[in-house]
Amino acid sequence: MSATRRHFLESATLAGLSSSLLAQDTTPNSKNDTIQLALIGAGGQGMDDTRAALKTPGVKLVAAADVYQGRLTRAKELWGDDLLVTRDYRKILARPDVDAVIVATPDHWHDRISIAAMNAGKDVYCEKPMVQRVEFGAPVVEAQRTTGRIFQVGSQRVSSIIYEKARDLYRSGALGKLNTVEAWWDRNSAIGAWQYSIPPDASPETVDWDDFLGRAPKRPFEPIRLFRWRNYRDYGTGVAGDLFVHLFSGVHFVTGSLGPSRVFASGGLRFWKDGRDVPDVLMGVFDYPESPNHAAFNLFLRVNFVSGTGEDSGFRFTGDEGMMTIGSNGVTLAKHPRETEPGYTIGTFPEAVQEEFLKQYHEKYPVIRPTAAAMAPATEEQFAAPHGYSDGVDHFGRFFASVRSRQPVVEDAVFGMRAAAPALLSNVSYFEHRAVEWDPEAMQVKR
């Protein structure tokens, strides 16, 4: 038997901000009451980010940069002819009227532009993963520390009321002692596998190819590498950097963990053999050491772009007293009280020994006659977000609240590094066919 109780999570007003944020000081950081925002990297993610950002009151988009001229034209179509557009992001950083920037470029540009923006006095919202390689992380952390700028990574789970509820349930001890966490992200579509459209006017005249390449190896113009950059190790981080990092962010936010101490990944390129050099199926196993926030546990991650079903993602946290599942719309908690009797396996004992064993067993664990009143059901509780809830809007709301108040964000450069590193090390493990040891506190690979 089971009993299910369903609860609805409440989302605060003011662009979905939680009540704790509403209590923060919202005094403007400058004389301009409006936060003036610029977008660097006007691709699909960057434009989606901008739409979410502009749902926060008191925010105005004043500039956009991208290496493809067509996206700049589109930005003006969406946000007005008075928008400053440029192919050179440095011109945006030089503008004194820009308060904050969204960095939504290909991964290999994240650290350089973020550091340059903070040094230019801008607050930064940087898309995940924070960096393309582990060794690029420490300079970003240091830049945030020395400049004092607000820096937030764009993995929105840390601002979600769904994950906040999951964290509260975890902290309450509802699961007992945590022992395993499973998380997955399955896709079965061309767009889900990054087969993005290539504009027919893409050419050396409409694209600043050298600026796109940046530190990546030099090569002749090849538009597929720009518009499907996630498929290539030169510019992206594969499924680990695109999706594992979201899952790490969720696990770390809920449990308070600093990260795993051991990383091992396996997978392969099973279906999307379109010239990409990253796998479309990746699985990882991660050892999390004991900490003040949790017992030691194991994490299993799976991303599958050949899933056979539609898109689906979620988490399953298993403890010795219950299980918590996080889906796209809410949290389910199932309590499973542990049996008080150990049971027995005596079938191979001689009959006389069996009788003596049972005598002693029933003295210690008396037989209780079942009654209707004793049939207490296992309980299941469901916590659902309101219809239309957006953690992306909340995440930007928190960022802009911090831009105004100068109070720290949850997903700063340190949090971002601790989520990105095990994802990036999953790639190291996959391509080098070995396990990787990681120090999550010092944020260093163990030698």
N, C-alpha and C positions, 0 to 999 in steps of 0.2 A: 504494500500500500504506500501511497505517497500523497503528500499535501503540498500544493504550490501556492505561494503568495506572490502577487505581482505588484510592484511599486513603480511609480513614475518619477524619474529624476527631474528636479526642477532646474531650469536654466534661468539665470538672472537676466534682467533687462540690460539696456545699454550695450547693444551689439553682442549680447551673450556673455558679458563679463560676469565672473563669479562675484558673490557678495564681498569676498575678501579684497578683491581689486577695487571695488567701489569705495572702500574706505581709505584707499591710498590718496596721498596728496596729488592733485592733478594740476598744480601750478605749472604753467608753461615753462619750458627750459630757456626760452628766449622771449623777446618782446613780441614776436609773432605768435598769436594764440593758436594758429594753425600749424600743424606739423607738416612740413613740406618734404615730400617723399620722391625718390627717384628709383626707377627700375633699371637694373643692369642685367641684361639677358632677357629679351622679350619673347622667348619661346612659349610653348604651351604652359609649362609650369609657372614661368614668370608672369604671364598674363593672368592665370588663375590666381596666383598669389596676390596680384594687384587688385583684382576684383574683390577678394576677401578683405584685403587691407582697407579698401575704400569704404567698407561697411562700418568702420569705426568712425564715429563723429569727430570732426576737427582734423581730418587728414586730407591732404590734397596732393595729387600726382603732378609734379612740375617738370619732370624730365625722364627720358628713356634712352637707353643705349643698346645697340645690338649690331653684330657684324653683318647682318643681312638687311639690306635697305627695305625690302618688302615688309618686314616686321615693324620698322619705324613708320612706314606709311600706314600700316594697320593700327598702330598705337595712336596716331593722330585721328584716325577714323573713330576710334573708340573713346578717346579722352580729350579731343578738341585740338583745333589748329594752333592754339597758343602753347601747346606742349613742346618743350625743347627736345629735339631728337638728334642723336649723333651716333656715328659708328665707333667713336673713341670714348670709352668710359672715363678716361682721365679728365675729359672736359667737364663731366658731371662732378667729379670729386673736387675740381677746382672752383666750383660755384659756391659762394658763401651762403646762398639762400637755401641750399639743400641740407635738411636736418638729418635725414635717415635714408638709407638705401636698402633695396632688396637685391641680394646677389643670387641670381638664378641662372647662372652661366653653366656650361659644361663643368664637370667636377674638377678638371685639372686647372681651372682658374679660381676656384673658391678661395684658397688661402691667400693668393697674391692680391686679389681685389679686396678681400676683407681686411687684410692688414693695411693696404694703402688707404682704404676708406676710413679706418679708425685713426690712422696717423693724420688724415685730413680733417679730423674732428667730426666725423659722421658716425651716427649709431647704425648698426648693421643687423639686418635680418638675413642670414645666410642659409640657403637651401641645404638639405642633407645630401650626402654625408658632408660633414664640415670640411674634410680634406680628402684628397685622392690617395694619398699615401701616409702611412703612420708617421714618417719622419717630418711631414709638413705640419703636424699638429701643434708641437711645442711652440713654434713662433706665433701661431694664432693666439694660443693661451697667453703668451707673454705680451703680445700687442694689446690684448684686452686689459691685462693687469696694469701695464704702464700708461696707457692712454686714458683709462677710466671710462671708456665708452660702453654703452649698452650693446651687447652682442647676444643675439639669440639664434639658435639653430632651428630650422624649419621642420621639425618632426612633431606634429601637432598633438600627439597623444598625451604629452605632458601637460597640456592645457584642457584636456577633455574631461567633462563631468563624469563620463563613463569610467575612465581610468582613475579619476579621483575617488569614485565610489569603490572601485576594486581595491585601491590602496587602503581605504578605510576598513574594508572588510578584512584584508590581509593583516593590517595592524591590530585589529580587534582579536586576532587569534582564531578566527572562524575556521581556518583550515587545519589548525593544529600545527604540527611541525612540517614545514614545506620540504618535499623531497625531489620533485621533478616539475619542470615547466616544459610544455610543448607549444610551439607556435608555428603557423603555416601561412602561406600565401600562394594560392593556386590561380592560374589564369589559363584561358584557352581561347585566345583571340589574337589576331595579327597586331592590333593596336596595343593590347596588353603585353605583347612581346616586342614592343618598340618599333614596329614597322610603320613609322610615321611617314606622312606624305612629304614628297619633295617638290617644291614649287617649280613650275616649268621655266621661270625666268632666272633661276639660280645660275650665276655665271661669275667669272672673275670681275666683271664690272659691277655686279650687284652685291658681291660678298667680299669682305676684307679677309681673304684666306689666311694670310700670314698672321693677322691678329687672332683669328680663331685657333691656329695651331699653337701659338704661344711657345711654351717649353716642350711641346710634343715634337717628335721627329718631323723634319721637313719632308714634304712630298708634294707632287703636283696636285692641282685643284681636283677635288673629288667630292661633289656635293653630298653624296650619301653619307660621308663621314661627318659632315656638319649636322645634317638634319636627322641622322640616326646615330648620333655620337655615343649613345649608351651601349651600342653593340661592340665598341672597340676599347681595348685596354689603354690605348694612348690618351684617351680623353675622359673615359668614364670609369666606373668601378663594378660593372656587371650587376647581377641580381643581388649580390651581397651588399654593395653600396647603395643600390636603389631601394631594396626592400628589407634585407636583414637588418639594416640600421634602424628602420622603424620598429622592428620587433625587439631589438635590444633596448631601444628607448622606452618602450612599454614595460619590459621586464624590470629595467632599472628604476623606473619611476614607481612602479607598484611595490617592489621589494626593498628599495633603498640601497640596492647593491652598487658597488663600484665597478663590477665587471668580472669576467671569468679569469682563471689563472692558466687555463689550457684550452687550445682551440684545435679542432680537427674538422676538416670539410672534405666532402666527396660529391661527385655528380658527373655531369657530362653534357655534351651538345647532342641532343637526341633528335630534334625535329627542325629547328630554325637554322638550317645550314645554308645561310644566305650571304656568307662572307664574314660573318661576325666571328670574333675570337674569344668570346666568353660563353660559359655554359648556359643552357636554358633550363637545366634542372640542377639544383644545388641543395645539399643537406649538410648540416653542421651539428656537431656535438661539443658541448662546452661544459667544463668543470668550474663550478662556482665555489670558492672556499668559504668557510664559516666566517661570519662577520658579526658585529654587534646587532645588526638588523635582521639577520637570518641564519639558519643552519646551513651547512653545506648542501648544495643541490646540483642537479644536472639539468641542462637546457638542451632541447632538441629543436632545431629550426629546419623548415623545409620550404623551398620556393620551387614551384613547378609551372613552367610555361606550356606544358603539354598535358594538362590535367584531365582532359576528357569531360570537364564540367565548366560551368561559368566561373566568374571570378569569386573567390571566397578567401577570407582571412580570419584568423582568430587565435586565441590563446587558451590553454588549459593548465591551470595551476593545481597540482595535486599534493595534498598534505595527508597526514595520518588520521585526520578527523573529518575531512571534507574535500570537495573539489570545486574550483571556481572557473567558469568559462566566460571569456570576454568575446563578444561578437561585435558586429558593426553598429548595432543598435542598443546594446546593453550588456548587463552582467547577470549571470546565473550562478547561484550558490547552492550546492547540494551537500547537505550534512549526512555523513555516514558514520554513526557512532561505532566505535570498535567493539568487537565481541569481548565479553568479560571472561568467558571460559576459553581455555587453550585448546579443548578438544583432545582426541586421542586416536592413536593408530596401533591397535593391539591385536589385529587379526592374525599375526604370525606368532603370537605368544601361545604357550600351552594353555589349555582351558583353565587349569587351576590358577595359573599366573594371571590370566585375564580376570578371573573372579576376584582375586585379591586386589588387582589394580583398580577395578571398578569400585570395590568397596572403599578404598582409600580416596578415589576420585570423587565419589558422591558425598563422602564426609566433608570434603573441602568445597565442593560445588553442588549443593543440594538441588534435587530435581524440583523445579517450580512448575506447578500446573498452569498451563496457559489460560488466560481469561480474556474476555472482550476488552476490558479496561486496560489490560496490559499491552494491547496491540497498538502501541504508539507508532505512528507512521514516521518514516524518514521524511525530512522536510526539504523543500526546495523553494528558494526565493529568487524572483526575477526582478531586476531593476532596469527599467527601460528609459531611454532618452526621449524627450518630446519630439513629435513629428517635425521634421525639417531642421533638427539641431545640427550645427556645424562646428566641429572642434577647430577647423581652420580659421573661422572667424574669431573664435575665442582666443586662439593662439596669437593672432595679430592684435587683438584687443589687449592682451597681456603685454605684448611688446610695446605698444604705444603708451600704455599706462606707465611702464618703466621709463620710456623716453621722457615722459613728463615729470615723473616723480624722482627719477634717478635711483630708484630702488632696484636691486638685482633681480634678474630673471632666473627661473628654474633651469632652463636649458641653455646655460651659458657655454663658454668655450670649453670649460673643464668637463661639464656633462656631455657636451657634443663630442669631445675627444674620446671619452670613455664609452660612448655608444658607437662611434665610428671605428675605433681601433679594432675591436674583435670582428667587425664586419670585414674590414680591410685585411685582417690576418686570416680570415676565412679564404680569401683569394690566394694569399701566400700559401696556405696549407693545400689548397686545391691544385695550384699550378706546380708546386714543388713537391707534392706527394709526401707531406710530413706533418706532424703535429707541431704547433708553435706554443711556446711557453710565454706568458704575459704577466707582468706585474701591474694589476689594475690600480693600485694605490699610487705608485710612482709613475704610472703610464709609460712603461718602457718594456721593450721586448727583452726577455731574459736570455742572456748569452750562455 
